[in-house]
């Protein structure tokens, strides 16, 4: 993944969870081998990263969905009430449960949580004391509050991530480490700016220079229109993936009581047209950002019927459909997240790297949808073939039937 090329007929040797050697299969093996995985005619890629994940239900079940879909790194974007994300992170990264490499932000912060300077000081101290990896904001803040938040988090080396500051000029949002949705720019820019391609290119250059990373999250925006449109919603409710959701949670998501089904801002005929036009704009700006080398992070904002693991592959399809090449698209879920997280041990397949790998039956550089043709996953050096992955999915299906949530 450091260049767009397929290396054919290679042998990859794994020792103690690390890639020890990569060599042509035509050469004599340089290491003693106790287990061989036949990967003839298959394609090996780095493990995928889900950079906008929300834990909605049971962690162990959702981690199995992620892993079965080739996800070996996940960034959780909010600690909801009743959750202990620090404990979950400890269990995940200390191999107490089967899980991807896991990082997390703190509580989902709205403007009401950050009304005064003392509020800012208290929130940052809590993040420092708890040891969250990120501080996530999901609202517009008054300028003085926002700047104080940045000042305090910088002191304690806590990266600020999340929603852009829609009521402030662009440069304020670029002070964050990453922006959670490309939709944010659609609201930061004026109507005239959004239609001015020259301006958008200049803005992309400014975004690149700032060093901020951007998650397109096109899939969840597409999902809104699938919820809001009656015909699309009926098709969505027939998805085979719903069997992996707890019964009560799935029932709510498939009901007409969600705000995407009750609010005319989404459901009115003119709203459905607007949603489609806005998605097309977001794709256009994704392409502009990519062209200007802004680092993009694949994240699907898992919610409702947009299930963990499965959703990331749809996100990659949409990013590719925006005009990126399959190779450029694949980097958003491999190389870019590794750089973002300062994980030099991941993101590419090279000697010395962690053995987080996905074996595919088809070439993803020819068609990004081939990321779904998973033959097996290696997580932290542990190999799970297709049979094992299918068993994991069956386990989730069985477990959620017992959950009354």
Buried (B, 14 or more C-beta within 10 A) or exposed (E): BEEEEEEEEBBBBBEEBBBBBBBEEEEEEEEEEEEEBEBEEBBBBBBBBBBBBBBBBBBBBBBBBBBBBBBBBBBBBBBEEEBEBBEBBBBBBEEEBBBBBBBBBBBBBEBEBBEEEEBBEEBBEEBBEBEBBBBBBBBBBBEEBBBBBBEBBEEEEBBBBBBBBBEBEBEBBBBBBBBBBBBBBBBBBEEEBBEBEEBBBEBBBBBBEBEBBBBBBBBBBBBBBBBBBEEBBEEBBEBEBBBBBBBEBBEBBBEEEBEBBEEEEBBEEEBBEBBEEBBEBBBBBBBBBBEBEBBBBBBBBBBBBBBBBBBBBBBBBBBBBBBBEBBBBBBBBBBBBBBBBEBEBBBBBEEEBBBBBBBBBBBBBEBBBBBBBBBBBBBBBBBBBBEBBEEBBEBBEEBBEEBEE
